[in-house]
């Protein structure tokens, strides 16, 4: 493998690691927001249905991101 190809592969590996880290942070942020929204939820509130939908959307996104962010990256 020539140096040019090896450098390109290293750059791609670094980009993958950066994206995985970014996705993990995004998921952590969503989990925190989910917790805050859940704490605000009041079934008697006039906005209860709207809040339920937002909580459900965040749950779906958390699950989707969880499948995209492996616990560790192996090459």
C-alpha positions as YAML, in Angstrom:
chain: A
units: angstrom
residues:
- id: 1
  name: UNK
  ca: [0.00, 0.00, 0.00]
- id: 2
  name: UNK
  ca: [1.48, 3.30, -0.99]
- id: 3
  name: UNK
  ca: [1.77, 6.27, 1.36]
- id: 4
  name: UNK
  ca: [-0.96, 8.24, -0.42]
- id: 5
  name: UNK
  ca: [-3.51, 5.47, 0.07]
- id: 6
  name: UNK
  ca: [-2.42, 4.88, 3.67]
- id: 7
  name: UNK
  ca: [-2.86, 8.60, 4.44]
- id: 8
  name: UNK
  ca: [-6.28, 8.63, 2.80]
- id: 9
  name: UNK
  ca: [-7.38, 5.62, 4.86]
- id: 10
  name: UNK
  ca: [-6.12, 7.26, 8.08]
- id: 11
  name: UNK
  ca: [-8.05, 10.45, 7.24]
- id: 12
  name: UNK
  ca: [-11.21, 8.43, 6.60]
- id: 13
  name: UNK
  ca: [-10.76, 6.54, 9.88]
- id: 14
  name: UNK
  ca: [-10.38, 9.86, 11.71]
- id: 15
  name: UNK
  ca: [-13.54, 11.17, 10.04]
- id: 16
  name: UNK
  ca: [-15.46, 8.04, 11.04]
- id: 17
  name: UNK
  ca: [-14.29, 8.41, 14.63]
- id: 18
  name: UNK
  ca: [-15.33, 12.09, 14.65]
- id: 19
  name: UNK
  ca: [-18.80, 11.27, 13.31]
- id: 20
  name: UNK
  ca: [-19.29, 8.45, 15.81]
- id: 21
  name: UNK
  ca: [-18.28, 10.80, 18.64]
- id: 22
  name: UNK
  ca: [-20.65, 13.45, 17.32]
- id: 23
  name: UNK
  ca: [-23.54, 10.96, 17.14]
- id: 24
  name: UNK
  ca: [-22.83, 9.82, 20.70]
- id: 25
  name: UNK
  ca: [-22.92, 13.42, 21.93]
- id: 26
  name: UNK
  ca: [-26.13, 14.09, 20.00]
- id: 27
  name: UNK
  ca: [-27.73, 11.03, 21.55]
- id: 28
  name: UNK
  ca: [-26.62, 12.11, 25.03]
- id: 29
  name: UNK
  ca: [-28.12, 15.56, 24.42]
- id: 30
  name: UNK
  ca: [-31.38, 13.99, 23.25]
- id: 31
  name: UNK
  ca: [-31.52, 11.78, 26.35]
- id: 32
  name: UNK
  ca: [-31.08, 14.84, 28.57]
- id: 33
  name: UNK
  ca: [-33.80, 16.73, 26.68]
- id: 34
  name: UNK
  ca: [-36.08, 13.70, 26.91]
- id: 35
  name: UNK
  ca: [-35.61, 13.66, 30.68]
- id: 36
  name: UNK
  ca: [-36.40, 17.36, 30.96]
- id: 37
  name: UNK
  ca: [-39.52, 17.05, 28.80]
- id: 38
  name: UNK
  ca: [-40.63, 13.99, 30.73]
- id: 39
  name: UNK
  ca: [-40.28, 15.93, 33.99]
- id: 40
  name: UNK
  ca: [-42.45, 18.73, 32.56]
- id: 41
  name: UNK
  ca: [-45.19, 16.34, 31.45]
- id: 42
  name: UNK
  ca: [-48.53, 16.87, 33.17]
- id: 43
  name: UNK
  ca: [-51.41, 14.72, 31.85]
- id: 44
  name: UNK
  ca: [-53.89, 17.40, 32.95]
- id: 45
  name: UNK
  ca: [-52.15, 20.14, 30.96]
- id: 46
  name: UNK
  ca: [-53.75, 21.58, 27.83]
- id: 47
  name: UNK
  ca: [-50.48, 20.80, 26.03]
- id: 48
  name: UNK
  ca: [-50.26, 17.18, 27.20]
- id: 49
  name: UNK
  ca: [-50.95, 15.66, 23.77]
- id: 50
  name: UNK
  ca: [-48.42, 17.95, 22.09]
- id: 51
  name: UNK
  ca: [-45.80, 17.11, 24.71]
- id: 52
  name: UNK
  ca: [-46.53, 13.36, 24.40]
- id: 53
  name: UNK
  ca: [-45.86, 13.58, 20.65]
- id: 54
  name: UNK
  ca: [-42.59, 15.44, 21.18]
- id: 55
  name: UNK
  ca: [-41.47, 12.91, 23.80]
- id: 56
  name: UNK
  ca: [-42.33, 10.06, 21.42]
- id: 57
  name: UNK
  ca: [-40.39, 11.70, 18.55]
- id: 58
  name: UNK
  ca: [-37.33, 12.12, 20.78]
- id: 59
  name: UNK
  ca: [-37.59, 8.47, 21.90]
- id: 60
  name: UNK
  ca: [-37.62, 7.34, 18.26]
- id: 61
  name: UNK
  ca: [-34.58, 9.49, 17.46]
- id: 62
  name: UNK
  ca: [-32.70, 8.19, 20.51]
- id: 63
  name: UNK
  ca: [-33.37, 4.61, 19.41]
- id: 64
  name: UNK
  ca: [-32.32, 5.36, 15.83]
- id: 65
  name: UNK
  ca: [-29.09, 7.05, 16.91]
- id: 66
  name: UNK
  ca: [-28.34, 4.23, 19.34]
- id: 67
  name: UNK
  ca: [-28.28, 1.78, 16.45]
- id: 68
  name: UNK
  ca: [-25.86, 4.03, 14.55]
- id: 69
  name: UNK
  ca: [-23.36, 4.64, 17.34]
- id: 70
  name: UNK
  ca: [-21.43, 1.50, 18.21]
- id: 71
  name: UNK
  ca: [-19.98, 1.24, 21.69]
- id: 72
  name: UNK
  ca: [-16.53, 0.94, 20.16]
- id: 73
  name: UNK
  ca: [-15.21, 1.16, 16.65]
- id: 74
  name: UNK
  ca: [-13.17, -1.74, 15.32]
- id: 75
  name: UNK
  ca: [-11.24, -1.87, 12.08]
...
